[in-house]
Amino acid sequence: MDRQSTPPSQPSSAPQTIAVVGLGTMGTGIAEVLTRAGREVIGIDISDAAARAAVTALEASTARAVSRERLTEQERADVLARFRTFGDLQAAAHADLVIEVVPEDYELKRQVFAALDAIVRPDTILATGTNALSVTRLAAESLRPERVLGLHFFNPAPAMKLVEVASSVLTAPPVVEAVTALARELGKEPVSVGDRPGFVADGLLFGYLNQAAAMYESKYASREDIDAAMRLGCGLPMGPLALLDLIGIDTARTVLEAMYAASGDRLHAPAPVLGHLTEAGLTGRKAGRGFYSYEAPGSATVVRDAQTPLDDARLGEGRPVSSVGVAGSGTMASGIAQVFAQAGFDVVLAARSQEKADAAKAAIGKSLDRMVTRGRMSAEVREGTLARITPADSLEAFAEVDLAVEAVAEDLAVKQQLFASLDKICKPGAVLATTTSSLPVIACARATSRPQDVIGMHFFNPAPAMKLVEVVRTVLTADDVHATVREVCARIRKHAVDCGDRAGFIVNALLFPYLNNAIKMVEEHYATLDDIDAAMKLGGGYPMGPFELLDVVGLDVSLAIEKVLHKEFRDPGLAPSPLLEHLVAAGCLGRKTGRGFREYARK
């Protein structure tokens, strides 16, 4: 019977016999996942070396599983028996599902799909592993567009839980259901998405990576400081530039080009440095050199190179600091005061009233009590720490401090008024620091007669736990003031990163456009809140999904920061999402009000 006259049958269950076309790192990983889940896997690659390497990799992986008692010898033998390799697409003739993971080249993928159309059964499902190219376009050029979809695993496939199931407008719902059922049977978390470059996880991730590359290219901050800021400030497993080296700079550039062609968003226009590095063959770990230099091609060990920064000795000598004034009575102010007192500094904690200052010190006492209860501090050390904190009802108490740190409301007029007061009260040579996260430090400095003594020290909340401090120099900050703050950060056991005085510094400038883009995905009905959060936690290794994080930070705070970024950089892609503005206007500010993107039980 002619194969074209046979009506396609509807899949009644998840596919059992699966062909994987392309046995590179991703294809081999997918084959391992499938065979260990009991599927018969047909591995296809035109390269004999790639096929042999895939078998060797599966043998090594299953041997490790046996040694860790995760597989028996018999189970290992069964897994290996279920994986067969071939050099011709004809081997896929009887597969229920074919997954192609050949290189990200549209013409190559089109040729693979055209060849498969003539080989496989009418009811076979064809899946592309692309994360950058159009699934719809591949489907439209196939003889079975209703049976074509995207199936995007994440690397390494055996370890990463996320699988994005991307359907086009042509994909039949039963096909999506069958592949989704397969993903669940593999122990993965399937997320349903529409067809656009990058889908959810890479769609959000690559815009962020691109901005980090542009930030480095502009010499705004060093590669080490950018990566440390995002690891320590956001809890990410890797910094963006190290991650670009791992993914492959050429691969990232290809993905971004596809995203930019589809979106026209300047945030997706590949940073020129990605093209320069690619053209020079500096494509990351696989080449032995990218943003960083590595011990050898394929090695993860970073080695020193001409760009490796020297230690802080190069900064010169700072000013002596033994006493610190902290202005404010909120969570951040009390946390910063605790950090300095724990490090042995004498601290004056000044609030607008003695009652507020005493309450802030009491809050520190409770925080220290928790540390004692958990065995992280002795009662004696607690008492000594608390004794070093003197609450005061006026900035006049800062007359003799060596370093004054303000942690008051994020309002420029309020901060400028405070700095004008510090200018009159603090002794000559005292360092004046602002903890602002979004306002210009120079605007605070110009409120004083000594702008050379003013610098930014952006702590992260909660200050006692978070290791990062962004040290923000203005064009007028003196070298010895910069050196002083770096030395102080080391004494309080914080990791200092240097950056210039522009909106968002490092962390917020990279974090909030990513959060804004996540909101836009929901506005466009591209994916659900839960699917986006799951995608970023499981596919990107983020400790929280974007909507979880937005509700924790506060939607009003997030909107304020996004407005500042948009005003500074004037990029249309940074304009705050209307949905965010509407929620803030409705008083839905996140956990603190009981409702944001989600609803919460009120305390």
Disulfide bonds with the S-S distance in Angstrom:
none
